[in-house]
Amino acid sequence: MKPTAALCSRVRRLPLTTKQVSNGFYKGTGTGATGRHTKHGGYVIEWRKVRTYVVPEQLKDCKLTPFVTRKMRPMKGRFEGESKGPLSGEAYLKRWKEENGTD
């Protein structure tokens, strides 16, 4: 029994999942291999399989900038607070009260 042409036009074809097909189907991620495994447990990169991306000439003088400024220096230092660290509940509540009041 086949569906009619009108019904087929309304049905949208979705990608298959591993639960919809028989055993042995492996969908993968579409990334492909960049090398091969050795018999001793290592991995050898085959450079002819590695993807290389070429930036078009139009983007060389592009005025768009990254979301984070390049002038930003990394922040280093120690947490000045309770001995449990910056992720402790007491430190969070103390900072919340300082910024938002006692309400």
Backbone as CSV, one residue per row, in Angstrom:
resi,resn,N_x,N_y,N_z,CA_x,CA_y,CA_z,C_x,C_y,C_z
1,MET,0.840,-1.176,0.000,0.000,0.000,0.000,0.885,1.239,0.000
2,LYS,0.643,2.187,-0.885,1.433,3.400,-0.992,0.593,4.612,-0.615
3,PRO,1.206,5.624,-0.023,0.448,6.847,0.245,0.206,7.614,-1.051
4,THR,-0.828,8.417,-1.053,-1.151,9.195,-2.250,-0.137,10.320,-2.432
5,ALA,-0.125,10.900,-3.637,0.813,11.975,-3.943,0.549,13.196,-3.067
6,ALA,-0.722,13.471,-2.774,-1.051,14.618,-1.930,-0.509,14.426,-0.511
7,LEU,-0.577,13.208,-0.016,-0.066,12.934,1.320,1.454,13.008,1.340
8,CYS,2.098,12.540,0.283,3.558,12.574,0.210,4.090,13.996,0.188
9,SER,3.358,14.923,-0.403,3.840,16.301,-0.472,3.814,16.964,0.902
10,ARG,2.936,16.500,1.804,2.866,17.080,3.149,3.871,16.466,4.113
11,VAL,4.344,15.265,3.813,5.264,14.566,4.701,6.676,15.063,4.434
12,ARG,7.332,15.515,5.457,8.691,16.019,5.320,9.685,14.927,5.662
13,ARG,10.742,14.804,4.903,11.742,13.787,5.161,12.736,14.328,6.175
14,LEU,12.867,13.645,7.305,13.786,14.055,8.361,15.029,13.175,8.318
15,PRO,16.148,13.638,8.886,17.346,12.797,8.919,17.121,11.537,9.750
16,LEU,17.760,10.457,9.340,17.648,9.203,10.080,18.397,9.283,11.391
17,THR,17.887,8.607,12.380,18.604,8.437,13.634,19.000,6.977,13.752
18,THR,19.880,6.669,14.683,20.330,5.289,14.838,19.223,4.383,15.347
19,LYS,18.167,4.942,15.934,17.074,4.117,16.439,16.085,3.731,15.346
20,GLN,16.141,4.393,14.205,15.177,4.137,13.151,15.640,3.088,12.148
21,VAL,16.896,2.688,12.183,17.414,1.733,11.207,17.944,0.507,11.922
22,SER,18.316,-0.496,11.131,18.740,-1.760,11.727,20.105,-1.646,12.401
23,ASN,20.501,-2.707,13.060,21.792,-2.723,13.753,22.932,-2.596,12.758
24,GLY,24.025,-2.012,13.206,25.179,-1.855,12.349,25.243,-0.490,11.685
25,PHE,24.189,0.300,11.791,24.204,1.638,11.211,24.895,2.584,12.184
26,TYR,25.925,3.268,11.703,26.642,4.238,12.531,26.612,5.563,11.806
27,LYS,25.956,6.543,12.395,25.772,7.819,11.729,27.058,8.627,11.671
28,GLY,27.803,8.670,12.751,29.039,9.441,12.776,28.773,10.924,12.897
29,THR,29.826,11.705,12.834,29.695,13.150,12.961,30.052,13.873,11.679
30,GLY,30.501,13.161,10.671,30.833,13.781,9.408,32.172,14.481,9.399
31,THR,33.018,14.214,10.377,34.287,14.910,10.443,35.370,14.212,9.652
32,GLY,35.355,12.917,9.577,36.362,12.192,8.834,37.636,12.006,9.631
33,ALA,38.468,11.087,9.195,39.714,10.791,9.884,40.846,11.620,9.302
34,THR,41.778,12.024,10.137,42.941,12.781,9.668,44.201,11.936,9.708
35,GLY,44.069,10.661,10.000,45.244,9.800,10.065,44.844,8.358,10.246
36,ARG,45.747,7.591,10.879,45.461,6.169,11.103,46.087,5.730,12.423
37,HIS,45.542,4.660,12.969,46.066,4.085,14.196,47.179,3.101,13.859
38,THR,48.187,3.048,14.715,49.265,2.077,14.523,48.976,0.834,15.336
39,LYS,49.695,-0.239,15.072,49.454,-1.478,15.808,49.961,-1.393,17.243
40,HIS,50.739,-0.365,17.571,51.252,-0.201,18.929,50.429,0.782,19.758
41,GLY,49.309,1.230,19.245,48.426,2.103,19.996,48.648,3.585,19.741
42,GLY,49.501,3.925,18.827,49.725,5.332,18.508,48.804,5.799,17.394
43,TYR,48.985,7.037,16.999,48.183,7.608,15.930,49.109,8.422,15.037
44,VAL,49.045,8.171,13.744,49.890,8.868,12.774,49.008,9.810,11.970
45,ILE,49.341,11.097,11.963,48.585,12.067,11.181,49.067,12.014,9.742
46,GLU,48.110,11.855,8.837,48.416,11.884,7.411,48.043,13.270,6.907
47,TRP,49.054,14.061,6.600,48.857,15.478,6.309,48.055,15.704,5.037
48,ARG,47.973,14.734,4.144,47.149,14.927,2.956,45.662,14.868,3.295
49,LYS,45.315,14.309,4.480,43.917,14.224,4.905,43.501,15.395,5.796
50,VAL,44.449,16.187,6.279,44.139,17.301,7.177,43.535,18.437,6.366
51,ARG,42.440,19.007,6.872,41.771,20.097,6.173,42.542,21.393,6.359
52,THR,42.655,22.140,5.284,43.256,23.470,5.362,42.241,24.465,4.823
53,TYR,42.127,25.592,5.484,41.167,26.616,5.103,41.920,27.838,4.606
54,VAL,41.538,28.323,3.447,42.172,29.485,2.847,41.248,30.682,3.038
55,VAL,41.788,31.759,3.590,41.001,32.972,3.805,40.888,33.709,2.482
56,PRO,39.664,34.068,2.057,39.519,34.798,0.804,40.189,36.166,0.864
57,GLU,40.555,36.675,-0.299,41.227,37.974,-0.371,40.341,39.104,0.134
58,GLN,39.016,38.961,0.001,38.113,40.023,0.426,38.149,40.227,1.938
59,LEU,38.546,39.223,2.695,38.539,39.330,4.149,39.861,39.830,4.719
60,LYS,40.842,40.075,3.891,42.140,40.536,4.391,42.025,41.914,5.043
61,ASP,41.244,42.809,4.436,41.088,44.169,4.952,39.732,44.363,5.615
62,CYS,39.192,43.331,6.221,37.875,43.389,6.844,37.921,44.255,8.097
63,LYS,36.875,45.085,8.284,36.835,45.987,9.434,36.153,45.362,10.645
64,LEU,35.627,44.155,10.503,35.004,43.487,11.648,36.072,43.090,12.652
65,THR,35.735,43.171,13.921,36.682,42.847,14.981,36.123,41.718,15.829
66,PRO,36.948,41.048,16.624,36.432,40.003,17.514,35.566,40.607,18.613
67,PHE,34.785,39.762,19.271,33.904,40.234,20.326,34.677,40.760,21.527
68,VAL,35.848,40.227,21.783,36.667,40.645,22.919,37.805,41.494,22.393
69,THR,38.067,42.578,23.058,39.133,43.451,22.608,40.488,42.774,22.764
70,ARG,41.390,43.116,21.905,42.730,42.542,21.978,43.570,43.226,23.045
71,LYS,43.082,44.350,23.571,43.813,45.094,24.601,43.590,44.501,25.995
72,MET,42.691,43.553,26.112,42.365,42.957,27.409,43.522,42.110,27.905
73,ARG,43.982,42.399,29.109,45.057,41.607,29.692,44.459,40.504,30.558
74,PRO,45.092,39.343,30.627,44.547,38.277,31.473,44.582,38.685,32.937
75,MET,43.519,38.346,33.642,43.424,38.689,35.061,43.997,37.543,35.883
76,LYS,44.966,37.844,36.684,45.572,36.844,37.544,45.497,37.333,38.974
77,GLY,45.437,36.414,39.871,45.404,36.799,41.271,44.777,35.717,42.133
78,ARG,44.630,36.044,43.385,44.052,35.102,44.337,42.708,35.605,44.786
79,PHE,41.878,34.701,45.239,40.566,35.060,45.752,40.708,35.541,47.179
80,GLU,40.222,36.745,47.425,40.267,37.311,48.778,38.914,37.056,49.434
81,GLY,38.815,36.017,50.209,37.539,35.707,50.827,37.666,34.517,51.751
82,GLU,36.545,33.813,51.917,36.528,32.655,52.798,37.508,31.598,52.304
83,SER,37.877,30.737,53.199,38.858,29.712,52.865,38.291,28.641,51.940
84,LYS,36.965,28.604,51.763,36.365,27.575,50.916,36.488,27.920,49.433
85,GLY,36.846,29.127,49.099,37.055,29.498,47.708,35.933,30.348,47.154
86,PRO,36.079,30.789,45.923,35.111,31.699,45.323,33.774,31.053,44.991
87,LEU,33.705,29.745,44.945,32.462,29.076,44.592,31.651,28.631,45.805
88,SER,32.047,29.046,46.979,31.306,28.635,48.174,30.019,29.448,48.296
89,GLY,29.048,28.893,48.974,27.776,29.580,49.151,27.892,30.831,49.992
90,GLU,28.759,30.793,51.011,28.915,31.966,51.870,29.471,33.150,51.093
91,ALA,30.446,32.901,50.244,31.037,33.981,49.450,30.009,34.562,48.486
92,TYR,29.171,33.719,47.904,28.146,34.198,46.991,27.142,35.086,47.718
93,LEU,26.663,34.621,48.875,25.686,35.406,49.625,26.267,36.724,50.117
94,LYS,27.531,36.698,50.552,28.176,37.925,51.025,28.272,38.944,49.897
95,ARG,28.680,38.510,48.721,28.796,39.436,47.591,27.425,39.919,47.135
96,TRP,26.423,39.047,47.165,25.076,39.450,46.773,24.537,40.523,47.695
97,LYS,24.772,40.373,49.005,24.311,41.375,49.965,25.036,42.695,49.783
98,GLU,26.325,42.644,49.430,27.069,43.879,49.201,26.549,44.631,47.986
99,GLU,26.199,43.909,46.940,25.759,44.554,45.710,24.285,44.914,45.691
100,ASN,23.437,44.152,46.394,21.994,44.343,46.293,21.342,44.820,47.574
101,GLY,22.058,44.956,48.618,21.468,45.378,49.878,20.976,44.189,50.697
102,THR,20.289,44.463,51.772,19.844,43.390,52.675,18.438,42.931,52.389
103,ASP,17.787,43.445,51.353,16.392,43.058,51.033,16.298,41.631,50.612
